[in-house]
């Protein structure tokens, strides 16, 4: 059975992470992971809610060492956590700051405060004791969850070998800059952040950055504290905000972008303003990253080594390379040749708001699960205006005679990521279902247009 | 003697905070596409979470408004952020103090 090194760093004193400008060595990381692993005996699953990227990485490494599978949900909404606990009653929760405290207490789920444990190089016994742990390639490293159309989060298994294969191929796409220090605006728990802001530096010999900057001024400050090569790993939402605020960044060496299609004009602006090539990545939670392009060089995407697309009239499936099972892609793809394709947009039920993906069926299911809601449906408005950073929100109708909008929104907030909360949520006496009980999107959009004509302020 | 222009570091002129509140409410409703009118925003309601129902993307967009309109760069580690985003009224006061435009 093939075993792969947990990290690519060969020297104990190699920098593997930065926290507010202070370096953390590979030796400290391995020691911390080993120490944390001793707190995980018997746990089969570890729900990793760490917001600090270094704590997150230590948590994932510790789980690998302790033969424990990391659970990475896309949102920390209480209902999702309850669902995971039902799936894995023996789960332990790794946190570093109090996220989801209430629901974890209710569930009596053991909580390990990673930030409070003394995870230091103590006991390492000098550089001679340094060794990189080996992990079996077929080890189940993580289950990452997406929103299924049945209304329950769907797990996707990530084996260590497949992750390493994918991420090392990605490192080669960074054109000799893979060993840089990476500042990321994305969460570590999402597939993109997991691959590009955590696994990539661990497997390429680079360094991750513990903090997750939010405002443009914070992004600048984080980058400022790092040596070159500097890599910014972000999304169209944050890149747009950087351009709009006109903020200066220290010299960058690469920009990585994913989660939603990046307009070529924005890619040009970023490259020009920050003087660094921009690599756009395409993938999914199901497959991980499967293609990239230098957006300013052209529209075509370049598939990951070994990955092939097989397209029928309805869908394209990806398979090969690190993608072990044939997996349908949610977007409309047009192969150009065996290694390249064009991306045309989303397939019907699936939505992408601010880079986060879900399905209308899943969201509608959550709405209908709320006590007091007799009927409800999410939809995409026909002419929804984009907000300042280019976001278009979903809308929803609900039939709930005993409830009002704020109560329904509060209940939804317990179940779904806040970015999908409907704007607006409109209450009706009944929904226009057709004779087979279906509620086609175009019917909902027409109804919305009709209401907007009569009362535009509902939709402002 | 010709009048000297005030150097930009001087304190901004006295700002009418209620008028600023209204201006900000309008910018937020338009920029974020909120399904309400500016007049419907309770100036004392919490901006984030259950009050006005704003999420982190909205907060980022409010930061864009602060930057473009008022020349303020928000920082996440600002000790005062709990205060700044506590309500429209708090935010308007912060803008009145910090604006450079």
Interface residues (C-beta under 8 A of the other chain):
Chain A: X213 X214 X215 X216 X217 X218 X221 X237 X238 X241 X244 X245 X246 X247 X354 X384 X385 X386 X387 X388 X389 X391 X393 X406 X409 X410 X413 X418 X419 X421 X423 X424 X457 X458 X459 X460
Chain B: X29 X31 X32 X33 X34 X35 X36 X37 X50 X53 X55 X56 X57 X59 X60 X61 X63 X64 X65 X67 X68 X73 X74 X75 X76 X77
